[in-house]
């Protein structure tokens, strides 16, 4: 097996992220993916070019999206000889698709590729209930017309028309991600005020980044939008303080609200990666490099916090590079909930947690809050599940380019008690 090659991040594109049931309500994953990949192709002059792979993903998808990566690639302007693959790891999906492309480049299997993802919480698949589905399948299997009619009508009850919607709860606990995060906030004593402060800061930083033109080459206008419609530049602690708890509504101790939690969002994002040789041959300057990545999981069914897996993945990855938590210039920590970010930071500062759970001799320590999510994050942009990782990688790579260098830590928690993290350097 050849020695690993550097994996260059050449840049990324996304469409503006939208609240559920707004501008993209009727678009779906394929439409959003095609627009995003097409914009990336246009930006880098890739029309008709054959890349090594396009890896896209989605969490909530129709059965017609079964070959989403390939279908989106075929409509993107790339050569039809470019393969496509569809991946899924909940909220870590597009970071995982980028890692997949990066690993193939590092091993010399391909020289270039695109990783990304899309998600819609508006155009969701609604399926027949199990009883009606079984009845329809039985009718389809029957040969004679009379047998088909019997399968359809015998013992039929109108209750069978009840549809099934995509699940929003963890199958093994029956609790939503917000319910789990509320439990984490209580366990780690995360206050409502600190969560609201983080949410307000995220909106203000994103608004400032838009005003200085940071996103001009990162966002492709779509459906009349040029900015994320989740963004509230004028939000304040006073406004957020008026909101009621969104998950724990009865105990009087609920702290997660609609503002310090990410809203249901539609959107797509994609990133172009390549070897140095391919980048030079095609006239592209790398913005940064994907140095390493790690995936870990926690036993949330038996008491660990559902969204705490990044606390485990990060030290495992840092150990390989003899790095400390403080050896970074930027920390891009996905804001699924403000409480999740704050629980993660508090865990790394906890001597007990670092010793007993992570097996470390000392706490990982504190990070400089001024270095975290400098251009805002998911609380302000929104969070289309499978698009967030690509959004973050594109953003942090450009930020490192503008700074002239540095090292970034990327951390994403996911449903199912997993975490996907990465190191990006320039």
Secondary structure, 3 states (H helix, E strand, C coil): CCCCCCCEEEEEEEECCEECCCCCCCCHHHHHHHHHHHHHHHHHCCCCCCCCEEEEECCCCCHHHCCHHHHHHHCCCCCCCCCEEEECCHHHHHHHHHHHHHHHHHCCCCCEEEEEEEECCCCCCCECCHHHHHHHHHHHHCCCHHHHHHHHHCCCCHHHHCCECCCCECCCCCCEHHHHHHHHHHHCCCCHHHHHHHHHHHHHHHHHHHHCCCCCCCEECECCECCCCCCCCCCCHHHHCCCCCCCCCCCCCCCCCCCCECCCEEEEEEEEEECHHHHHHCCCCCCEEEEEEEEEECCHHHCCCCCCHHHHHHHHHHHHHCCCCCCCCEEEECCCEHHHHHHHHHHHHCHHHHHHCCCCCCCCCCCCHHHECCCCCHHHHCCCCCCHHHHHHHHHHHHHHHHCCCEEEEEEEECCCEEEEEEEEC
